[in-house]
């Protein structure tokens, strides 16, 4: 079977130039109009010496035909390339804008969630502020109540101490008296008062006994309760006669008063050494007639 002939390029002339298209790699060709007319009569004739299945190359093109694109085609092609590049950039920009819009939408939703949360927190804070205000008011009332109760408690404590001190007003303590098993403390005290104090009046003693825990080599003091107040005061005044002996006599006080007196005794002795007039009455020290109120308090120089 004979090979089908290869059709030549088809020319469509115009007033300036003709454009060739066909199986020759779609190459644009420009030629004079005279040549275009001469070729139009042979537009359906096969080219000689062209084997089937081959395409024309620029070297095989017809003699005298300009195979390069015209300037306007080149310019158009360049503009099209530029347009395509711009379109690609626009596509990329459109994609970016779409992504930004999505992110902005998500961000807006997050902002709305944050605003709702903030509004909820503000509501809680306002409630907490109201609660704190109520708590502060209650705390202020409690503080006032505590201060009042503390003052009342101190006052009550002082009253109890005063009552205890008054109940012990008729009591005297006798120290460093030999302790014997089965002794009668009342008789022992009467003998000490007669022998060491030269107290000849009959003693009216309600009761007498030793206080404290029994300890080897230690003499426990004897507490004596007299029936009437003037007698213990008289016995106490006579205790000056025990100055050169091991015996001593003192008043009985509640424990807290004893602790206060211990802190006041050094000041009492120092004031006496300076020749000041001193008086230790229960748990209060007077120096030159002025109440001693501590190192920072007012006291005579």
Wavefront OBJ file of the C-alpha trace (Angstrom):
o trace
v 0.000 0.000 0.000
v 1.389 3.359 -1.005
v 2.114 5.878 1.766
v -0.293 8.725 2.143
v 1.125 11.981 0.906
v 2.056 14.638 3.449
v -0.049 17.702 2.980
v 1.786 20.988 2.589
v 1.281 23.929 4.867
v -1.855 25.967 4.277
v -1.365 29.650 3.609
v -3.903 32.382 4.226
v -2.533 35.544 2.704
v -3.290 39.056 3.772
v -2.178 42.430 2.653
v 1.160 42.224 4.485
v 2.184 38.644 5.059
v 0.928 35.096 5.195
v 1.013 32.673 8.130
v 1.820 29.022 7.421
v 0.411 26.266 9.522
v 0.386 22.536 9.111
v 2.399 19.499 9.924
v 5.669 21.428 9.835
v 5.802 21.746 13.648
v 3.190 24.542 13.487
v 5.972 26.933 12.482
v 4.908 30.439 11.604
v 6.383 31.645 8.291
v 6.318 35.060 6.719
v 6.831 35.607 2.992
v 6.063 38.169 0.314
v 2.626 38.243 -1.199
v 3.946 37.216 -4.666
v 5.414 34.056 -3.300
v 2.227 33.430 -1.381
v 0.177 33.592 -4.580
v 2.531 31.238 -6.404
v 2.286 28.738 -3.657
v -1.491 28.897 -3.358
v -1.863 26.894 -6.558
v 0.152 24.099 -5.078
v -1.273 24.110 -1.590
v -2.573 20.585 -1.883
v 0.509 19.114 -3.594
v 2.977 17.046 -1.570
v 6.509 18.259 -1.154
v 8.971 16.262 -3.156
v 11.635 14.157 -1.526
v 9.845 14.038 1.825
v 9.515 10.621 3.295
v 6.365 9.642 5.176
v 6.527 9.967 8.981
v 9.023 12.820 8.975
v 8.477 16.475 9.838
v 10.080 19.476 8.349
v 12.875 21.192 10.185
v 13.968 24.747 9.701
v 16.768 23.462 7.461
v 14.244 21.601 5.315
v 11.867 24.563 5.013
v 11.195 26.134 1.714
v 13.732 28.409 0.258
v 13.111 32.033 0.913
v 10.590 31.534 3.721
v 11.316 33.371 7.033
v 10.632 30.782 9.785
v 11.044 33.139 12.776
v 7.905 34.570 14.430
v 7.013 38.112 13.545
v 7.722 40.865 16.099
v 4.102 41.278 16.985
v 3.846 37.521 17.666
v 6.948 37.623 19.802
v 5.595 40.623 21.666
v 2.241 38.885 22.074
v 3.934 35.717 23.266
v 5.978 37.694 25.798
v 2.861 39.483 27.010
v 1.022 36.168 27.294
v 3.905 34.712 29.287
v 3.812 37.759 31.542
v 0.046 37.428 31.901
v 0.368 33.739 32.780
v 2.988 34.542 35.389
v 0.786 37.268 36.821
v -2.147 34.843 36.849
v -0.018 32.316 38.737
v 0.876 35.016 41.251
v -2.788 35.978 41.516
v -3.691 32.348 42.175
v -1.061 32.179 44.886
v -2.312 35.475 46.351
v -5.897 34.200 46.216
v -4.893 31.030 48.041
v -3.036 33.086 50.637
v -6.024 35.398 51.069
v -8.327 32.405 51.466
v -6.002 30.946 54.092
v -5.787 34.311 55.878
v -9.569 34.643 55.814
v -9.892 31.176 57.360
v -7.352 32.036 60.051
v -9.048 35.397 60.707
v -12.378 33.612 61.052
v -10.876 31.133 63.488
v -9.188 33.970 65.344
v -12.488 35.830 65.541
v -14.129 32.760 67.030
v -11.327 32.449 69.560
v -11.643 36.147 70.404
v -15.379 35.709 70.980
v -14.669 32.717 73.222
v -12.093 34.765 75.128
v -14.577 37.634 75.492
v -17.195 35.252 76.850
v -14.657 33.775 79.248
v -13.517 37.249 80.281
v -17.100 38.310 80.889
v -17.635 35.216 83.016
v -14.426 35.928 84.939
v -15.479 39.546 85.465
v -18.814 38.354 86.825
v -17.021 35.974 89.192
v -14.633 38.759 90.242
v -17.493 41.116 90.969
v -19.145 38.436 93.072
v -15.833 37.741 94.815
v -15.354 41.463 95.463
v -18.780 41.587 97.059
v -17.967 38.487 99.110
v -14.584 39.935 100.110
v -16.282 43.140 101.178
v -18.706 41.139 103.312
v -15.832 39.088 104.722
v -13.894 42.251 105.568
v -16.938 43.652 107.308
v -17.403 40.419 109.246
v -13.684 40.331 110.028
v -13.822 43.870 111.350
v -16.743 42.925 113.582
v -14.868 39.824 114.741
v -11.776 41.882 115.514
v -13.794 44.313 117.562
v -15.487 41.408 119.306
v -12.104 39.751 119.883
v -10.622 42.957 121.270
v -13.625 43.383 123.532
v -13.424 39.756 124.653
v -9.691 40.066 125.217
v -10.187 43.146 127.361
v -13.013 41.403 129.200
v -10.884 38.267 129.614
v -7.949 40.264 130.972
v -10.275 42.052 133.324
v -11.810 38.780 134.437
v -8.366 37.239 134.902
v -7.282 40.159 137.056
v -10.453 39.838 139.082
v -9.794 36.131 139.626
v -6.201 36.875 140.608
v -7.448 39.508 143.010
v -9.921 37.069 144.534
v -7.231 34.435 144.895
v -4.901 36.955 146.465
v -7.592 38.062 148.894
v -8.316 34.466 149.828
v -4.601 34.046 150.590
v -4.348 37.272 152.554
v -4.553 35.385 155.863
v -1.883 32.874 154.770
v 1.841 32.906 155.521
v 4.637 30.669 154.250
v 7.361 29.448 156.601
v 10.603 28.319 154.918
v 13.563 26.126 155.964
v 11.830 24.473 158.911
v 13.071 20.922 159.523
v 10.615 18.321 158.260
v 9.951 15.206 160.350
v 7.715 12.274 159.664
v 4.373 12.406 161.505
v 4.889 16.021 162.583
v 2.077 18.374 163.616
v 2.627 21.492 161.498
v 0.401 23.667 163.701
v 2.465 22.898 166.804
v 5.710 23.338 164.878
v 4.657 26.856 163.771
v 3.560 27.845 167.285
v 6.926 26.737 168.665
v 8.838 28.699 165.970
v 6.807 31.850 166.689
v 7.448 31.618 170.430
v 11.131 30.579 170.274
v 12.363 32.580 167.262
v 9.939 35.492 166.954
v 9.259 35.993 170.665
v 5.543 36.182 169.782
v 3.712 35.605 173.075
v 0.100 36.054 172.006
v -1.847 32.854 171.409
v -1.953 31.979 167.703
v -5.323 31.285 166.102
v -4.484 28.909 163.260
v -7.136 27.348 161.068
v -4.798 24.856 159.432
v -1.146 24.355 158.604
v 0.489 21.882 156.172
v 3.459 21.499 153.891
v 3.139 22.173 150.138
v 5.050 20.805 147.191
v 6.467 17.402 146.350
v 8.513 15.524 148.926
v 12.190 15.541 147.947
v 15.173 14.102 149.784
v 17.396 16.765 151.346
v 14.881 19.529 150.685
v 12.624 21.154 153.246
v 9.156 21.843 151.955
v 7.584 25.160 153.080
v 4.661 25.207 155.501
v 1.581 27.219 154.596
v -0.383 28.535 157.594
v -3.880 29.937 157.399
v -4.749 32.229 160.321
v -8.325 32.807 161.397
v -8.169 36.612 161.313
v -6.119 39.056 159.272
v -4.388 41.191 161.921
v -2.511 38.203 163.327
v -0.609 37.150 160.154
v 0.349 40.787 159.604
v 1.755 40.999 163.126
v 3.681 37.742 162.678
v 5.100 38.983 159.382
v 6.336 42.207 160.980
v 8.084 40.120 163.639
v 9.971 38.201 160.909
v 12.778 40.780 161.145
v 14.001 38.844 164.150
v 14.835 35.918 161.819
v 17.527 37.934 160.054
v 20.459 35.899 161.360
v 18.708 32.519 161.104
v 17.880 30.085 158.292
v 14.168 30.646 158.751
v 12.142 33.053 156.649
v 8.503 34.094 156.376
v 6.656 35.286 153.304
v 3.191 35.948 151.949
v 1.375 33.405 149.830
v 0.269 34.573 146.350
v -1.221 32.954 143.244
v 1.306 31.540 140.792
v 1.010 34.382 138.274
v 1.574 36.944 141.024
v 4.658 35.046 142.161
v 6.054 35.175 138.604
v 5.442 38.909 138.412
v 7.126 39.463 141.773
v 10.186 37.510 140.584
v 10.649 39.940 137.708
v 10.244 42.911 140.061
v 12.586 41.720 142.828
v 15.871 42.704 141.056
v 14.505 46.208 140.476
v 13.288 46.324 144.072
v 16.738 45.396 145.434
v 18.532 47.820 143.123
v 16.264 50.681 144.222
v 16.834 49.854 147.876
v 20.622 49.847 147.363
v 20.331 53.332 145.912
v 18.528 54.475 149.021
v 15.148 54.940 147.396
v 11.907 54.392 149.177
v 10.472 51.154 147.800
v 7.362 49.089 148.424
v 6.399 45.783 146.779
v 2.662 45.380 147.210
v 1.496 42.058 145.819
v 2.565 42.326 142.125
v 3.129 46.089 141.992
v 6.349 47.922 142.777
v 6.398 51.511 143.986
v 9.639 53.518 143.906
v 9.517 56.848 145.716
v 5.749 56.625 145.625
v 5.621 56.128 141.814
v 4.314 52.911 140.246
v 7.056 51.083 138.351
v 5.823 50.162 134.851
v 8.930 48.552 133.374
v 12.220 49.589 131.754
v 10.426 51.941 129.336
v 7.972 53.210 131.935
v 8.304 56.248 134.100
v 10.299 55.803 137.286
v 12.406 58.079 139.432
v 16.083 58.379 138.561
l 1 2 3 4 5 6 7 8 9 10 11 12 13 14 15 16 17 18 19 20 21 22 23 24 25 26 27 28 29 30 31 32 33 34 35 36 37 38 39 40 41 42 43 44 45 46 47 48 49 50 51 52 53 54 55 56 57 58 59 60 61 62 63 64 65 66 67 68 69 70 71 72 73 74 75 76 77 78 79 80 81 82 83 84 85 86 87 88 89 90 91 92 93 94 95 96 97 98 99 100 101 102 103 104 105 106 107 108 109 110 111 112 113 114 115 116 117 118 119 120 121 122 123 124 125 126 127 128 129 130 131 132 133 134 135 136 137 138 139 140 141 142 143 144 145 146 147 148 149 150 151 152 153 154 155 156 157 158 159 160 161 162 163 164 165 166 167 168 169 170 171 172 173 174 175 176 177 178 179 180 181 182 183 184 185 186 187 188 189 190 191 192 193 194 195 196 197 198 199 200 201 202 203 204 205 206 207 208 209 210 211 212 213 214 215 216 217 218 219 220 221 222 223 224 225 226 227 228 229 230 231 232 233 234 235 236 237 238 239 240 241 242 243 244 245 246 247 248 249 250 251 252 253 254 255 256 257 258 259 260 261 262 263 264 265 266 267 268 269 270 271 272 273 274 275 276 277 278 279 280 281 282 283 284 285 286 287 288 289 290 291 292 293 294 295 296 297 298 299 300 301
